[in-house]
Amino acid sequence: MADPMKIRARLKGDTADIRVLMSHPMETGQRKDAAGKLVPAHYIQNISITLAGKTVVEGQLNTAVSRNPVFGFKVKGAKAGDKVVIHWVDTNGDQRTDETTVTAG
């Protein structure tokens, strides 16, 4: 299981500025190890973000994303105290879900 995500969700007006750091190796399947063998592909495939129980972002990733990716989103209609839940699934079937609440300013 991967390390917990680092999530920040700050309210600016009625818009939540959400930033997340996902700890993940994001292996492309094209790199070789010290013995010259290909390191198997292992990367986050799907992510979803919910705000106050409503899905606001869904996306699919591929091999072009770096290790430990950082993503940022702006979501209108947020309120201080709303729960933000971020969930991802990788190519090995591993999953991670973490949450935070939106804070004012």
C-alpha positions in Angstrom: 0.0 0.0 0.0 1.3 3.5 -0.9 2.0 6.2 1.6 -0.9 8.6 2.5 -1.6 11.4 0.0 -0.8 14.9 1.1 -3.9 16.9 0.4 -4.6 20.7 0.8 -8.0 22.2 0.1 -8.3 25.9 0.7 -11.4 28.1 0.0 -11.0 31.3 -2.0 -14.5 32.9 -2.4 -16.7 30.0 -3.4 -13.9 28.1 -5.1 -11.8 25.3 -3.5 -8.2 25.2 -4.5 -7.3 21.5 -4.1 -3.7 20.2 -4.4 -2.7 16.6 -3.9 0.7 14.8 -3.8 0.3 11.1 -4.5 3.3 8.9 -3.4 3.7 6.3 -6.2 6.6 5.0 -8.3 4.8 5.5 -11.6 6.9 3.0 -13.5 6.4 3.2 -17.3 7.4 -0.4 -18.1 10.3 0.9 -20.4 13.0 1.4 -17.8 15.6 -1.4 -17.2 17.0 -2.5 -13.9 20.7 -3.1 -13.1 20.4 -6.6 -14.6 19.1 -5.2 -17.9 15.6 -6.5 -17.4 12.5 -4.3 -18.0 10.9 -3.0 -14.8 7.2 -3.9 -15.1 4.7 -1.1 -15.7 3.1 0.1 -12.4 1.3 3.5 -12.5 -1.8 5.1 -11.3 -4.6 4.5 -13.9 -7.7 6.2 -12.5 -8.3 9.0 -10.1 -11.5 10.5 -8.8 -12.2 13.4 -6.5 -15.4 14.0 -4.6 -16.4 17.2 -2.8 -19.2 17.0 -0.3 -20.2 13.6 -1.7 -20.4 14.7 -5.3 -17.8 13.6 -7.9 -16.1 16.7 -9.3 -13.1 15.2 -11.1 -12.5 11.8 -12.8 -9.5 11.1 -14.8 -7.3 8.4 -16.4 -3.5 8.6 -16.3 -0.9 6.8 -18.4 2.9 6.4 -18.4 3.7 10.0 -19.1 3.2 11.1 -15.5 6.2 11.4 -13.2 6.9 9.6 -10.0 5.0 11.1 -7.0 2.7 13.2 -9.1 1.2 16.5 -7.9 -2.2 17.6 -9.2 -4.1 20.8 -8.7 -7.8 21.4 -9.2 -10.2 24.4 -8.7 -13.8 23.5 -7.9 -16.6 26.1 -7.6 -19.4 25.9 -5.2 -17.3 24.7 -2.2 -17.9 25.6 1.4 -15.5 25.6 4.4 -15.9 22.2 6.1 -16.8 20.3 2.9 -15.1 16.8 2.8 -12.7 16.2 -0.1 -12.1 12.5 -0.9 -9.4 11.4 -3.4 -9.2 7.9 -4.7 -6.9 6.2 -7.1 -6.4 2.7 -8.6 -3.1 1.6 -10.2 -2.2 -1.0 -12.8 -1.6 -3.7 -10.1 -5.1 -3.2 -8.7 -3.7 -1.4 -5.6 -6.0 1.4 -4.4 -5.7 4.3 -2.0 -8.3 6.7 -0.6 -7.6 9.7 1.5 -9.6 12.7 2.6 -9.5 16.2 4.1 -11.8 19.1 4.7 -11.9 22.4 2.9 -10.5 25.2 5.1 -11.2 28.9 4.8 -8.6 31.1 3.1 
